[in-house]
């Protein structure tokens, strides 16, 4: 298996998280300050190539009612543009509603300073998004194992 990379796209930053090769745990990695698509994509490509990434998960910022607004359209446009650079890299989407809220709560419970929370919130949120995918894959694999027997 190959690791996955998860992104939490914001207007000013991109939170980045990665999995291990066994797809068991997501780890927050870094926050990329957004500049231009080409520069952002170059940094993400470095991570993808350096870590032998086999797939990309983008947090999809749906509205609380499940509908898609302008932020979802922006995320899908990012995916289309990134796909042109990495046409063989599978790209998936994951509902990211409340991921930043969960990340903020975890950081508060860990008694993280306000300054430190601001530095890490985006890649911690990316970790929550990616861990959600891994948890779902684990359930599907377990269900598949039970169906075999």
ZIUR-V342158 format. One record per pair of residues at least 12 apart in sequence whose ideal C-beta (glycine too) atoms are under 8 Angstrom apart, sorted by the first residue. I is the first residue (numbers start at 1). J is the second residue. Records with the same first field share a line. If there is no record, write none. Layout:
I = J, J
This chain:
1 = 21, 22, 23, 54
2 = 21, 52, 53, 54, 55
3 = 18, 19, 20, 21, 23, 51, 52, 53, 54
4 = 18, 19, 23, 26, 53, 54, 55, 56, 57, 130, 133, 134
5 = 17, 18, 19, 44, 47, 48, 51, 53, 55, 56, 57, 130
6 = 18, 19, 26, 56, 57, 58, 59, 94, 126, 127, 129, 130, 133
7 = 44, 56, 57, 58, 59, 126, 129
8 = 59, 96, 99, 100, 122, 123, 125, 126, 129
9 = 58, 59, 61, 74, 75, 78
10 = 34, 122
11 = 34
12 = 33, 34
13 = 31, 32, 33, 34, 122
14 = 31, 32, 34, 40, 44, 122
15 = 28, 31, 121, 122, 123, 124, 125, 126, 127
16 = 28, 29, 30, 31, 32, 44, 47, 123, 126
17 = 29, 123, 126, 127, 129, 130, 131
18 = 47, 51, 53, 130
19 = 130, 134
21 = 52
23 = 134, 137
24 = 134, 138
25 = 131, 134
26 = 127, 128, 130, 131, 133, 134
27 = 127
28 = 120, 123, 124, 126, 127
29 = 47, 123, 126
30 = 123
31 = 119, 120, 122, 123
32 = 44
37 = 78, 81
41 = 81, 82, 85
44 = 82
45 = 85, 86
48 = 86, 89
53 = 89
54 = 89, 90
55 = 89, 90, 91, 92
56 = 82, 86, 89, 90, 91, 92
57 = 91, 92, 93, 94, 129, 130, 133
58 = 75, 78, 79, 91, 92, 93, 94
59 = 75, 93, 94, 95, 96, 99, 125, 126, 129
60 = 72, 75, 93, 94, 95, 96
61 = 75, 96, 97
62 = 95, 96, 97
64 = 97
75 = 93
76 = 93
79 = 91, 93
92 = 133
94 = 129, 130, 132, 133
96 = 125, 129
99 = 125, 128, 129, 132
100 = 121, 125
102 = 125, 128
103 = 121, 124, 125, 127, 128
104 = 117, 121
106 = 124
107 = 120, 121, 124
